[in-house]
Amino acid sequence: MRSSTTGAPIRLGLRENLGQFMLLALVNLLVGGMVGLERTVTPLVGAQVFGLGDLTIALFVMAFGLTKAVTNLVGGAVVGRFTRRKVLIAGWVVGLPVPFLLALAPNWWWVIGANVLLGVNQGLTWSMTVNMKIDLVGPARRGLALGINETAGYLGVAVTALATGYLATAYGLRPAPELLGAVYVVAGLALSVTLVRDTTAHARLEAEQQRAKAGAGTGGPGVAALGLGAMFAEITWRDRSLASISQAGLVNNLNDGLTWVLLPVLLVQAGVTVGGVGIVKALYPFMWAVGMLGTGHLADRIGRKIPVVTGMAIQSLGLLTFVVGLPHAFLAGIVGAFLLGVGTALVYPALLAAVSDGVDPGVRAAALGGYRFWRDTGYAVGALVGGVTAALASLQAAVLVAAALTAASALWSQFAMRDHRRSGG
């Protein structure tokens, strides 16, 4: 099989496609930077500029999470009609107004509107970088590829969370921190239009190879090629293992959504400076990002289940640390963010790889879209659970609820998740 654009033979593998792979990693760093714009500053804008309560502040993350979740699902479906590259470019176009809306918003509804656009931007761009990297490397190095992709994205989150904290300290909460995103969105769009190549042919080649192996009696993926509705049902409830993967993804992002909304406010109330909050908020995605360089490879070596169960347990411990250590809020924030980041690093690439292992390559984009729908619904659930619990009880109680849910998720994964990597299926 040859490329329709270059005429060169299509080959699967990281080394064979290194140039495009690293270009997509750079693009995803910029994608992550768009989310990082809001990690430190936006909750404080809601509390200090607009004088809002915890539940009202949570609306911006709920809008982001629900929009991104639905866009993931739609994005996984439309790649059969449009190329991955076209969907990637569309995502950047939608994201163009976001930094300016955040910087100039006269009220909180503008921020919520910006997050609807940001959710679409993230759902399309991040989904396509995931799918395109999986297409390029094939099944042998899938965990490593996903680890590198997510590392790039969450390094963008971490660096931007730290940078916006410093910009807010020097120039105020608005508009300087938010306008950093204008650089990201223009650069991401320019790279996607001029240098990124489509990878649909790579996915077709892998599907042919999988079918050839299945025909030779060597086994294939756990779920055959299904329609979008049937695949969504498999991901959600019909397949016990895939459903357990979806719930773990949802709880993982529940933690991210809850800490996104509440942690800056909790730390500031405990006496931590805005610059200190920026450090804590940067450490979490930084450990998440750097850790995935190793954990993606680890998931290829030892299987997907052990990292998922262990990672969820570590996340639960990290959340407990935020509350138990609150009298020493900055130190507790550092330790809790470290543990939360390490736990998430173990979970994130392993879950994506586990979904990819369990389905036919021909429907992998749809399956990942379904999984990412439930995973990113976790942002909205976390913001809602955190906001309601904080309003009815306290910020500390909200974090403890998340810790309990995360421990329960680890147990669910232990008993329900099937590991195709270890079984050879």
C-alpha positions in Angstrom: 0.0 0.0 0.0 1.3 3.5 -0.9 0.5 7.0 0.3 -1.9 8.9 -1.9 -0.1 12.1 -1.3 3.6 11.1 -1.4 3.5 7.8 -3.3 5.8 6.3 -0.7 5.0 2.8 0.7 2.9 2.9 3.9 4.6 1.3 6.8 3.6 0.9 10.4 6.0 1.7 13.3 7.4 4.5 15.4 10.8 4.6 13.7 9.3 4.4 10.2 7.0 7.4 10.9 9.1 9.3 13.4 8.9 12.7 11.6 5.1 12.8 11.5 4.8 11.3 14.9 7.0 14.0 16.6 5.1 16.7 14.6 1.8 15.4 16.0 3.4 15.4 19.5 4.2 19.1 19.0 0.7 19.8 17.9 -0.7 18.1 20.9 1.6 20.1 23.2 -0.2 23.2 21.8 -3.6 21.4 22.3 -2.8 20.9 25.9 -1.7 24.5 26.3 -5.2 25.6 25.5 -6.6 23.7 28.5 -3.7 24.9 30.7 -4.9 28.5 30.2 -7.7 27.9 32.6 -6.1 25.6 35.3 -4.8 28.3 37.6 -6.5 31.5 36.7 -10.1 30.9 35.6 -11.5 29.6 38.9 -9.9 32.6 40.7 -11.5 34.9 38.1 -14.9 33.5 39.0 -14.3 33.9 42.7 -12.4 37.2 42.8 -13.5 39.1 39.7 -17.1 38.0 39.5 -17.7 37.1 43.1 -19.3 33.7 42.3 -19.8 30.7 44.6 -18.3 27.2 44.1 -21.3 25.7 42.2 -21.6 28.6 39.8 -17.8 28.6 39.1 -18.1 24.8 38.4 -20.4 25.6 35.4 -17.4 26.4 33.2 -15.9 23.0 33.6 -19.2 21.3 33.2 -19.7 23.1 29.9 -16.2 22.1 28.8 -16.6 18.5 29.9 -20.0 17.8 28.3 -19.1 19.5 25.1 -15.8 17.7 24.8 -17.4 14.4 25.6 -20.0 14.7 22.9 -17.4 16.0 20.4 -15.2 13.0 21.1 -18.2 10.7 20.2 -19.0 12.7 17.1 -15.3 13.0 16.1 -14.9 9.2 16.3 -17.8 8.8 14.0 -17.0 11.5 11.4 -13.5 10.3 10.6 -15.2 7.7 8.4 -16.6 10.6 6.3 -13.8 13.1 6.6 -10.1 12.6 6.9 -8.4 12.8 10.3 -6.4 15.8 9.1 -9.5 17.7 8.1 -11.1 17.0 11.5 -7.9 18.2 13.2 -7.9 21.5 11.3 -11.6 22.0 12.0 -10.8 21.7 15.7 -8.2 24.5 15.6 -10.6 26.8 13.7 -13.3 26.4 16.4 -10.7 27.2 19.0 -9.6 30.6 17.5 -12.0 32.8 19.6 -11.4 31.1 22.9 -8.4 33.1 24.3 -10.1 36.4 23.5 -13.4 35.4 25.0 -11.6 34.4 28.2 -9.5 37.6 28.3 -12.3 40.0 27.7 -15.4 38.3 29.2 -17.8 40.9 30.8 -19.6 38.2 32.7 -19.4 34.5 33.5 -21.7 33.4 30.7 -19.0 34.5 28.2 -16.5 32.2 30.0 -19.0 29.4 29.8 -19.4 30.1 26.1 -15.7 30.0 25.6 -15.6 26.6 27.3 -18.2 25.2 24.9 -15.9 26.2 22.0 -12.9 24.9 24.0 -14.6 21.6 24.5 -15.2 21.2 20.7 -11.6 22.3 20.1 -10.2 19.7 22.5 -12.6 16.9 21.4 -11.5 17.3 17.8 -7.8 18.1 18.0 -6.8 15.8 20.9 -8.9 12.9 19.5 -7.2 13.2 16.2 -3.7 13.3 17.5 -4.5 10.2 19.5 -6.0 8.4 16.5 -3.2 9.5 14.1 -0.4 8.3 16.4 -2.1 5.0 16.9 -2.5 4.7 13.1 1.2 5.4 12.6 2.8 3.0 15.0 0.6 -0.1 14.8 -0.2 -2.5 17.6 3.3 -3.3 18.9 4.2 0.1 20.4 0.7 1.4 21.1 1.2 2.0 24.8 4.4 3.9 24.2 2.9 6.0 21.4 -0.1 6.9 23.6 2.3 7.7 26.5 4.2 10.1 24.3 1.1 11.7 22.9 -0.4 12.3 26.3 3.0 13.4 27.7 3.1 16.2 25.1 -0.4 17.3 25.8 -0.1 17.5 29.5 3.3 19.1 29.4 1.4 21.8 27.5 -1.1 21.9 30.3 1.6 22.0 33.0 3.8 24.7 31.4 0.8 26.9 30.7 -0.7 26.5 34.2 2.7 27.6 35.7 3.1 30.5 33.2 -0.4 31.8 33.7 0.2 31.8 37.5 3.3 34.0 37.0 1.6 36.2 34.5 -1.4 36.7 36.9 1.0 37.6 39.7 2.8 40.2 37.6 -0.1 41.6 35.5 -3.3 40.5 37.1 -5.8 37.7 36.5 -6.8 39.2 33.1 -6.1 39.6 30.2 -2.4 38.7 30.0 -2.6 35.1 31.1 -5.5 34.2 28.7 -3.9 35.9 25.7 -1.1 33.4 25.8 -3.6 31.0 24.1 -3.7 33.1 21.0 -0.1 32.0 20.2 -1.1 28.4 20.7 -4.1 28.4 18.5 -2.5 30.2 15.6 0.6 27.9 15.7 -1.5 24.7 16.0 -3.6 25.7 13.0 -0.6 26.7 10.9 1.2 23.4 11.6 -1.9 21.3 10.9 -2.6 23.0 7.6 1.0 23.1 6.3 2.8 20.0 7.6 0.5 17.3 9.1 -0.4 14.4 6.7 -3.4 12.2 7.0 -3.0 8.7 8.4 -6.2 6.9 7.2 -4.1 4.6 4.9 -2.1 3.4 7.9 -5.3 2.4 9.7 -6.4 0.5 6.6 -3.1 -1.3 6.4 -3.3 -2.4 10.1 -6.9 -3.6 9.6 -5.7 -5.7 6.6 -2.9 -7.2 8.7 -5.3 -8.0 11.6 -7.7 -9.7 9.3 -4.9 -11.7 7.7 -3.8 -12.9 11.2 -7.4 -13.7 12.2 -7.8 -15.7 9.0 -4.6 -17.6 9.8 -6.0 -18.6 13.2 -3.8 -16.4 15.3 -6.7 -14.5 16.9 -7.9 -10.9 16.6 -9.3 -8.2 18.7 -12.0 -8.8 21.2 -14.8 -6.8 19.5 -15.4 -7.1 15.8 -16.3 -4.2 13.4 -19.7 -2.8 14.6 -21.8 0.2 13.8 -21.4 3.3 16.0 -24.5 2.6 18.1 -23.5 -1.0 18.7 -20.0 0.0 19.5 -21.2 2.6 22.0 -23.3 0.0 23.7 -20.2 -2.3 23.9 -18.1 0.4 25.5 -20.9 1.4 27.9 -22.4 -1.8 29.2 -22.5 -4.9 27.0 -18.8 -5.7 27.2 -18.0 -6.0 30.9 -14.3 -5.3 30.4 -14.8 -2.3 28.1 -17.4 -0.9 30.5 -14.9 -1.1 33.4 -12.4 0.8 31.3 -15.0 3.5 30.6 -15.9 3.9 34.3 -12.2 4.2 35.2 -11.7 6.9 32.6 -14.7 8.7 33.9 -13.5 8.7 37.5 -10.0 9.7 36.5 -11.4 12.8 34.8 -13.9 13.4 37.6 -10.8 13.9 39.8 -9.3 16.3 37.2 -12.5 18.3 36.9 -13.1 18.5 40.7 -9.5 19.7 41.4 -9.6 22.0 38.4 -12.6 23.9 39.9 -12.0 23.6 43.7 -8.3 23.2 44.3 -7.3 26.8 43.5 -10.0 28.2 45.7 -9.2 25.8 48.5 -5.5 26.6 48.5 -6.1 30.4 48.4 -8.5 30.1 51.3 -5.8 28.2 53.2 -3.3 31.1 52.6 -1.4 29.9 49.5 -0.5 32.7 47.1 -1.6 32.7 43.4 1.9 32.0 42.4 1.9 29.0 44.8 -1.3 27.8 43.4 0.3 27.9 39.9 3.1 25.7 41.1 0.7 23.1 42.6 -1.5 23.2 39.5 1.5 22.8 37.2 3.0 19.9 39.2 0.0 17.7 38.8 -0.1 17.7 35.0 3.7 17.8 34.9 4.0 14.5 36.8 1.1 13.1 34.7 3.0 14.1 31.5 6.6 13.1 32.4 5.3 9.8 34.0 3.6 8.7 30.8 6.9 8.5 29.0 7.5 5.4 31.2 4.1 4.2 32.0 3.0 3.8 28.3 6.0 1.6 27.8 5.2 -0.2 31.1 1.7 -1.0 29.9 3.2 -2.6 26.8 5.4 -4.8 29.0 3.2 -5.9 31.9 -0.2 -5.3 30.5 -2.9 -2.7 31.0 -4.7 -3.9 34.2 -2.0 -3.5 36.8 -1.2 0.1 35.9 -4.9 1.0 35.9 -5.7 -0.5 39.3 -2.5 0.8 40.9 -2.9 4.2 39.4 -6.5 4.7 40.7 -5.4 3.7 44.2 -2.5 6.2 44.1 -4.9 8.9 42.9 -7.2 8.2 45.9 -4.3 8.6 48.3 -3.3 11.9 46.6 -6.8 13.3 47.1 -6.7 12.3 50.8 -3.4 14.2 51.1 -5.0 17.5 50.1 -7.4 17.3 53.0 -5.3 15.6 55.7 -2.4 18.0 55.1 -4.5 21.2 54.8 -2.9 22.9 57.9 0.3 22.9 55.8 -1.6 23.7 52.6 1.2 24.4 50.2 3.2 21.3 51.2 0.0 19.2 51.1 -0.7 20.6 47.7 2.7 19.6 46.4 2.5 16.1 47.8 -1.1 15.6 46.7 -0.4 16.9 43.2 2.6 14.6 42.9 0.6 11.5 43.9 -2.4 12.5 41.7 -0.1 13.1 38.8 1.8 9.8 39.2 -1.5 7.9 39.5 -3.0 9.5 36.5 0.2 8.8 34.5 -0.2 5.1 35.2 -3.9 5.1 34.2 -4.2 7.3 31.2 -2.2 5.5 28.4 -3.1 2.1 29.7 -6.9 2.8 29.4 -6.5 4.2 25.8 -4.4 1.2 24.8 -6.8 -1.3 26.5 -9.7 0.0 24.3 -7.5 -0.2 21.2 -6.5 -3.7 22.1 -10.1 -4.9 22.4 -11.6 -3.8 19.1 -11.1 -4.1 15.4 -8.9 -1.4 13.9 -11.7 -0.5 11.5 -13.9 0.8 14.4 -11.0 1.9 16.7 -11.8 5.6 16.1 -15.5 5.0 17.0 -14.5 2.9 20.1 -12.0 5.5 21.3 -14.6 8.2 20.7 -17.1 6.2 22.9 -14.5 5.7 25.6 -13.4 9.3 25.5 -17.1 10.4 25.7 -17.4 8.7 29.1 -13.9 9.7 30.2 -14.5 13.4 29.5 -18.0 13.3 30.9 -16.0 12.9 34.1 -15.0 16.6 33.9 -18.7 17.6 34.2 -19.4 15.0 36.8 -16.4 16.0 38.9 -17.4 19.7 38.6 -21.0 19.0 39.5 -20.2 16.6 42.4 -17.5 19.0 43.7 -19.6 22.1 43.4 -22.7 20.6 45.0 -20.8 18.9 47.8 -18.8 22.1 48.5 -22.1 24.1 48.5 -23.9 21.7 50.9 -20.9 20.7 53.1 -17.4 22.0 52.4 -14.5 22.0 49.9 -12.7 19.4 52.0 -15.8 17.1 51.9 -15.9 17.3 48.1 -12.3 16.1 47.8 -13.0 13.2 50.3 -16.0 12.1 48.2 -13.7 12.0 45.1 -11.2 9.9 47.0 -13.8 7.4 48.0 -15.1 7.1 44.4 -11.6 6.6 43.1 -10.9 3.8 45.5 -14.2 2.1 44.4 -13.1 2.5 40.8 -9.9 0.7 41.5 -11.8 -2.3 42.9 -14.2 -2.3 39.9 -11.2 -2.4 37.5 -9.6 -5.2 39.4 -12.6 -7.5 39.2 -14.0 -6.6 35.7 -11.2 -5.5 33.4 -9.8 -8.1 30.9 -6.2 -7.6 29.8 -5.8 -8.6 26.1 -2.1 -7.7 26.3 -1.3 -10.3 29.0 -3.7 -12.9 27.6 -2.3 -12.5 24.0 -5.8 -11.9 22.7 
